[in-house]
Amino acid sequence: MYILTSSEMRELDRRTIEDIGIPPRVLMERAGVSVVLSMEREFENLENKTFIVMVGGGNNGGDGLVVARTLLDYTPDVTAILMKKDLKGEALENLISYENLGGEYLILNRDISEEELEYIAMSVDVIVDAILGTGIRGAVREDIARVIEIVNSSPAKKVCVDVPSGVDSDTGKIMGTAVKCDLTVTFAYPKIGQVLYPGREYCGKLKVASIGIPKILSEVAKLNRAIITEELARSLVPERPKDSNKGTFGRVAIIGGSVLYSGAPILSALGSIKSGAGLTYLLVPEENRLAAVSNYPEIISIPLDSCGGYLCGKSYISARSWIEKADVVALGPGMALNDDTVDFTREILRVEKPLVLDADGLNALSVIGADVLNSRKSPSVLTPHPGEFSRLVGKGVNDAKYNYILAEKFAKEHEIVLVLKGATTIVTDGNHTLFNLTGNTGLAKGGTGDVLTGIIAALMAQGLKPFEAATLGVYVHGMAAQIDSVDEFGLIPSEVARTIPEVFRKLSGR
């Protein structure tokens, strides 16, 4: 499912109106009706409920007036509250239609004060937010902010038209304040700000309604951002031919660990094994070798010469023969960051093998400089969390978090696949960008990212292209957390790994 910026949506609207010849009032009518139909499915028995519809001055307000008029078919207990008196165009036309059906409206600060609005808001069942929509630019004005706070303080259900007022539809950021919705009905396609936090949370339940934007226009527009759906994930699951052996499903070399962190690379190895890799080699400092095999005999644990328990130049010498056997190398989990591990990372980056770089491998890359990626001929997948990505790009964490534009730029400049992890994870190669919505707070624990590294490496070893492996990997990783029987409070990374086969079974229909 495509996901759009506000400017892309405006362009689709424009082409629908100008090139296809569908009048804007038709689109507005379908938008408003779709909101009411969504409310009917969500709340049932609209006849027994009371409504106020908060109406802004633009097209979002026009949509709201269609909502108000359509609600009159269910109940007379509908009041439209206009934020301004001078409506224009289709919004004015819909106000007239609403009036002609006997609809009541009040203009704020002329017919009703903010104190009176607050009183009414406390007594109705449903408040419809049609104040700002996708058109917000900059911080919410003080007068509108006061109204939003009144709406939020009400116990009524809140239904937002297209986008919650105050949410930036391109970034998900809150522009000072925003309506906290129970239900948001957006039109044609989801907007990026509706899947990125905090906007995603402010939307409540998100419904996407078709309002007559022809699908062919999205193909002509060459949209390049989408949500990872179950259908897409299912299409990427590697085949498991019956006449196969361990070599059929690839060899993965997980390299990491240190005297400080012995568990992280083991979790990556578990992610690899549970995701179908035929052989998984775990290359760790000799001090860590027994940590894996004493608990998981399936893991082939290879001791490497170390420098005081850390990977270093001589570790690479003892790792080379095993790396040569591997189809994919994953570097970084538990490696720690110091001069020795930076030197080791330099050596691995020179190896022409498909590479998944995570954790301290990424931190070492920040020291080395990301331009080294451009000299690699083999594909690279980087899986940073916002802190690691901020170090790679030299920005603050808040500037890096959920910054799909920056992620796309970095991926394109360095010809890599970037997995920017978060509650909404972003996968991009610079030309195409996908947003993953699976997962829960159980993944907000140290070690779960290490499991993801192993999943992606295993999928690459089984023949998926790096972008495909990252796409399927993040979806499976999130779903493993969702379907695990352990509550997300107590979910631990090894339990996420344990559940991976169940996700693949469901996706494969086995």
N, C-alpha and C positions, 0 to 999 in steps of 0.2 A: 504494500500500500504506500503510494507516494505521500510525502509530507512536505508542506510548502512554507515558504516565507510569506510575509504579508504582501510584498511586491509581486511575487509570483502569482498569488491569488488574485491580486488586482488585475494583472495582465490576463489571466484566464477569464475574469469577469468582463474585461474590456473586449476581448476577442469573441466571447459568447454574444455580447450585445451588438458589436459593430460588424463582425465577420459572419456570424451565424444568423443574426437578426432576431434574437430572442429579446424582447423588451425588458428593461431593468425591473419593471413592476411585476413581471411574471416571476423573475428570480426571487424578488422580495416576497411575493405571495407564497411561493413554495417554501421559502426559508421559514417564514412565520408559521405556516401550517405544520411543517415538520417538527418545530419545537413543541407545539401542542400535542401532536401525535406521540412524541417521545415522552412527554409528561403523562399522557394517558396510560402508556405502557408501564411507566415507572411508578406512578402514584395511584392509578385506578380511581374510579368514582370522582372525576373532576366536578361532577354536579354538586357534591357536598362540600366543596372547598371555596375559600375566599382568596382573591388575588389582588395584588397591586403590581403594575408593570411600570418600571422606571424607564423613562424614555429620554434618550439623548437627542442631540440635534442632527446627527448624520444618518447614514444608511442603517446603522445598527438600531437607531431609534425607529426608523421606518419598519424594520423587521419586528420590533417590539409592538408597534401598533397593529400589525397583522396578527400577532399573538393575542393581543387584547381583543381584537374584533372576533377572532376565531373562538376564543374562550366564551364569548357571549352565547355561542351555540350550546354551551354546557351549563352556564350559570349567569345570572345577572350580577353576581357579586364580583365585579371586575372594575377596578379604577386605574386609569392611566395617570401617572404623575410625570408631567413634562418638565424637563430641566430648563427649557427655554421656550419662549412663546413664538418665536419666528422660525417655524419649520419651512422647508423648501422642497420642491421636487416631489419625488415619490413618497417621502415621509409626510409631506403636507396632504397629498392625495389620500394616503391611508388614514390620516387623522380625520379627514372629511368623511370617509367611508365608515369609520368607527363611530363618528358622531351621528351619521345618518341611521345607524342601527340603535341609537339611543345610548351609546357608550358614554360613560362619565369620565371626564378628565379634569385634572387640576394642574395649574401651573405653579411650580414651586416658587415661594417668596412673593407670589401675587395672590393666589387663591388659598395657599396652604403654607404655613411656616415650617421650619425644620423641626420645631418642637411638636407640632401637630403630626408631621410625618412620622416622627419617632413613636408617637402614641399609636398611630394606625399600624405601623410596621410590627408592633408588638402583638397585634391582635389578629393578623391575617394568617392564612395557612401557607400561602406560597408568594414569594416575591420573585418577579422576573427582572433580571438585570439586562437592559438593552441601552446602556448609557454610552459606552465608549467603543466596544468591539475591538477590531484590529487597528483602529486608526490612531492609537495613542502615540504621542511623540513627547518625550520628556516626562517629568514628574507630573503626577495628577494634580490638577488645580485644587486650591484649598477648599473652595466651595463644593467641588465634586467629592473631595476626600471626606468631607463631613458627612455627605450623603452615604458614601460607601460604608463609613463606620456605623451609621444608623442601620443600614441593611445588615451588616455583619452582627450587630448586637441583637437582632430579632431572632426569636426561636423558630421562625418560619423556614420552610424549605426554600432554598435559593436555586433558581434555574437561570443559567447564564446563556445569553444568545451569542453564539459564535465563539467568543473569548471572554473570560471574566474581565470586567472593567478594572483596569489597573495593571493587568498582566501584559508584559511586552510579548507579542505573539511571535517574535523572532528569537527571543533569548530565554523566555520563561522568567525573567527577572520581574520583581515587583516594583513598580514605579511610584514608590512612596507608600501606597496602600492599595489593596485590591479586594474585590468581592470574593468571599470564600463560598464556592458553589457546592451544592449537593449533586447537581447535574448540569453538564455543559453540552449543548447541541451545537456542533460546528458544521460548516457547510462545505460539501464537495470533497474536501480532504482535510486531515488533521493539520494543524499548524505546529511548527517546530517548538514554539514556546509552550505548547500543551503537553509535550512529552519530556521537557527538561524541568528539573526542579529549580525553584519552588512552584513554578507555574503549573506543573503536572499535578501537584497536590491541591492547588486552589481550584482546579477544574472539577474535582470530585469525579463522578462517573462521566466518562466522555463518550458521547454518541456522535457518529458521523452521518449526516443526512444528505442524500442526493437532492439537489435542487434544480437540475437541468443543465449543468455544465457538461457539455459533451466530452466523453472520454477521449475522443480522437484529439482534442486540443492538448491534453496532457502529453500525448505522444509527439505532437508537433512541437510543443514547447521544450522537449528534451529535458524533462525534469530528472534530476540526478540524486535525489535524496528520498529515502523510503524507510518504513518501519520493517523490522524483521518479523515476519509472520510465521505461524506454524507451517503453512503451506510452503513457504520458501525454505524453511529449515528441513522439512521432509524431503524436498527435492534435492538436497545436498548430501543426504546421508550416503556414505560410500557403500557400494555393493559388497556382499560377503559371498563370493563364489564357493560352492560346496567343495569343489575339487581344489583345495587350497592348503597352504602350510604356513608356518610362522613367517617365512620370507615374503609371502604374498602381501602381508599387511604392514610391511615396512619396519625399519629399525630407527629408534629414537635414542639419542644420547642426551641425557640430562646432566648438565655440568653446574655444580654449585656447592654450597655447604662451606662451613668453617667451624672453628672451635666455638664460635658464638652461636651459630645457627645450624644445627644438624638436621632438624626436621623438615625445613622448607623444601630441599630438593627431593626428599622422600615423597612429599605430597605431590610434587610435580610428576614423579615417576608413577604414583598411583593414578593420577589423572590420565597419564598416557596409557597405562595398562588397561584401565577401565574404559577407555575410548577406542580400544580395538587394535592398538599397535601390536605387531607380531613379536618384537623384541624391544625391551627398554633397558638401556645401559645407564647406570647411575655412576657418574664419575665424580668422586668426592675426595677431599684430603684423606690421607691414610688414617688419620685419627677418627674419621667418621664412618669408616667402611662397615663396621658391624651394626651400626644403628639401624640400617635398613634390613639386612638379611636376618637379623634376630627377630624381626616382626613380620617381614613380608618376603618369604623365600622366592616369590615370583620375580623379584627385582634382581637384576644382575649387577651387583655392586662392585665397582672397580676402584681400588685404592690408588690415589695419585701421590707422588712425592709432593711434599708441601714445605712451606716456609713458616714454621711455627704454628701449623694448623690452618694456614691460609693458602689459597691457590696463588701460584707465582710462575715465573719463567720455567723452572724445572718441572712444574706440574704439567705444563704443556707438552714437554718432551715425553712424559709417560702417558699422556692422553692421546697422542697423535694416532697411534694404530687403531684405537677404538673409535676415534672420530672418523677415520677413513671408512670404517665399516658402516657408519650410520647414514641414513637417508636424510635425517633432519637433526640439527643440534639445537638444544634449548639451553641458554646460558643465563645465570644470575641468581636464582633463588638461594637465599642463605649465604651468598658468597662473601658478604661484608665488603666494605670499601676502604682500601688503603693503597699505598703505592704498588704493592705486590699484585693485588687483584686488578689494578688498572693495567699493569704490564701484561698480565695474563689475558685480559679482555682484548688488548691490542692484537695479541697473537691469534685469538679466536676470530676476530673480525677479518683477518687476512685469509682465513680458511674459506674456500669456495664451496660451501654447503648451505642449503636453506637453513635460515637461522630464526629462532624465536628468542628475543632479548627481553628480559624482565628484571625487576627488582634491582639488585646492585650491579647487574650488567648494564642497566640503563644509567645508574648513577656514575659508573665508570665511563660510560659513553659521554656523559655530560662533561667529564674532565678531559677526555680525549678530543671531543668536538664532533658534532653530528655529521660534518662534511665527509668524514671517513666512510660513511654509508654509501656515498656516491661512487666510490671506487670499487664497491663490491659488484660482482657480476651475478651472484646468486641472490635469490629473494630474501628479504628480511621482514619480519613481523615484530613490531615493538608494542609492548603491552603496559604502558605506564598508568599509574594512578595520577590524579591531578598534581600531587607534589613532585613526582618524578618528571612529569611533563613540564611543569613550571621550570625545573632546573635545565631541562633540555632546550627550552626556548628563551630562557632568561627573563621570565615574567613572574609576577606574583601568583600565588596559588589561586586566588579568586579570579584573576584574569585568565587562567588556564582552564579552570574547571568548566566543563560543558561547552568549551569554546570550539565549536565545530568548524568555524571559519579558520581559526588558527591551526586546528588539527589538519584540515584539508590542505592548507598552505605548506605545513611541515611535511606531510606525506608526499605531496607533489614535488617539492623541492628536493627531497632525498630519495625519491623513487622507492618508497617502502609502503607497507600496510601498517596503519596505526590503529591500535585498540585503546581508546581513551576510556579507562574504567570509571564507573560511577553507578549511582542508582539507576541512571539511564546511561548505558554504555554506547559509545560512538565508535563505529568501525569505518575507516576511510582509506582509500588509496589516492586521494586527491582529486579523483575524477568522479567517483561515486561514494556516497556516504549513507550508511545504514544506522538506525537507532534501535537498540535492543531494550525491550521493556520487561523482560522476564527477570526473576530474582526477588529477593526480599532482604530484610535487615540481617538475616542469618549470615549473609555474605560479608557483612561489615565486621569481619574478624580476621586477624592476621593468619595467613596461610591459605585463604580461599583463592587469592590471586595466583598462588603457586599451582594449585590444582588446574586453573584455567590455562596456564602455560603448558602443562602436560597435555591437556585436551587438544589445544591448537596444534602442537607439535605432532601428536598422533594422527590427527586428520590430514596434515600435510604429508606425513609418511605414507598414508594410505592413498595418496594421489590427488587430493583436493588442491586446487590452487590456493595460494596464501590468503587471498581475499575471501574465498569460499570457506576455507578452514577457520578463519577468524569469525566469520559470520555465523557458521554453524556452532562453533565453539562457545561463543558468548551466549547463544540461545540455550544450548544444552546445559551450560554451567548454571544459568539462572533457573532453568526448569528443575534441575537437580535439587536446588535449594527449596523450591516451591512444593515439590511432591514428596520430599522426605517426610517420614512420619514424625520426626523430632520437631518440636516447635522451634521457630526461628530464634527465640531467646537462647536455647541451649544447643542449637545446631553448631557442629564443629567441622572444620575442613575435611577430615577423613570421612565423615558421614556424607558430605557432598560428593566426594569421589565414589563412595559406595553406591550412591543412587544413580550415577551416570548411566549404567546399563539399562535401567528401567526407562530412562528418557529415550534412549535409542530404540528400545523395544516398542515404545508407544509411537515414535516417529516412523518406525519401519513397518508398523502394523503387524508385528509378529506376536 
